[in-house]
Amino acid sequence: MMKSVKVVKDLHWVGAIDYNVRHFHGFSYTVHHGTTYNAYLMVDEKIALIDAVFGPFSDEMFRRIESVIDPERIDYVISNHTEMDHSGAIPEVLNRVPNARLVCTEKAVDPLKKHYPDGWEIETVETGDEISLGEKTLRFYEAPMLHWPETMFTYYVEEQVLLPNDAFGQHFATAKRFADEVDQTTLWREAEKYYANILWPLSRMVKRKIEEIVEMGLPIKIIAPSHGVIWRKNPLEIVNKYLGWAKGELVQDKVVIAWDTMWESTTKIALAIAEGIDDEGLEPLLRLIPHSDRGDIMADLLEAKGVLVGSSTLHNEILPTVAPLLSDFEALKPADKKAAAFGSYGWAGGAVDKIQVMMKNGKMQVIMKPFTVKWVPTEEELSQAREYGSEFARKVK
């Protein structure tokens, strides 16, 4: 029997574990460790289900709910976020419990109706509104663009538990439910990757919302997100990480070098640039793009001082393996990250110019002219590439 997990008194995790998923948001995000779809059951005189799970996992959620109560006793279904990995099981919940009230923000009404046109009765809430379940209280805080416009946080007042849906989450499938029970290296890497690939372009809103919560003096003992594990020991550690990432303050002495090559000329340049970066005391992170995961490269970049991207020129264009990473730059907008381009060419050398354009579209600071080599680099040109790397390192220190 699938069982629930007690988070605190009267609050139970009743979510689902997806060990097999390897891609998220279509194929835009590679998931190395699976994920969870976290739903929470609040039990008092009245009962609230806080978020649901992805539709194909609804049976797993119901079996966990049944380990606590009869699902037909549910009075409220709280939808913090309407994306289908959290709302997909709501239709089945409301079909089984037709008298339950669906609670969400005003901006969530339209996407819920478009995703699930079943004519449900919906109760809307805004920041500061509360629902009393008896002795226990749920309070709501709108959190637009963390990471959709309709998102809100739910707060369990008496036990000081924040349920922020996608904020502070990780794609991390594990039988353990709490952050202090799992491998810390994997946990923090997945938290970093999650921020870099989902929330980075929304950093201004992340910073503002965290500062609002701090100004409210909202006490938080536990953070229970919608993906991954629950933060119960020092939950403000992940909050401070988010604030540091949002401000661009958590930067280490590292530089990302990402490239692809046709006949190894661009690889030779990349290795020479890496030597120059190392000469200046910074660590080069070398990522041959076809053998690397784009989401991991973005996570590397989150705490790096800068990035150099290299490509051979093919038909006056960037190599097709390199272009998706640059599209990520444009979409995720790693604002103010220092950047430069390099590459090799034969008949014409258009790739590096297009790399720089896409970097600028991502609000990055292109701090050097591109380094290019025609045909195969000579020893002298490799020495120049090494100095190019050293100069880049000096500029980003």
Buried (B, 14 or more C-beta within 10 A) or exposed (E): EBEBBEBBEBBBBBBBBBEEBBEBEEEBBBBBBBBBBBBBBBBBEBBBBBBBBBBEBBEBBBBBBBBBBEBEEBBBBBBBBBBBBBBBBBBBBBEEBEEBBBBBBEBBBEBBBEBBEEEBEBEBBEBEBEBEBEEBBBBBBBBBBBBBBBBBBBBBBBBBBBBBBBBBBBBBBBEEBBBEBBEEEBBBBBBBBBBBBBBBBBBEBBBBBBEEBEEEEBEBBBBBBBBBBBBBEEBEBBBEBBBBBBEBEBBEBBBBBBBBBBEBBBBBBBBBBBBBBBBBEBEBBBBBBEEBBBBBBBBBBBBBBBBBBBBBBBEEEBBEBBBEBBBBBBBBBBBEBBBBBBBBBBEEBBBBBBBBBBBBBBBBBBEBEBBBBEEEBEEEBBBBBBBBBBBBBEBBE
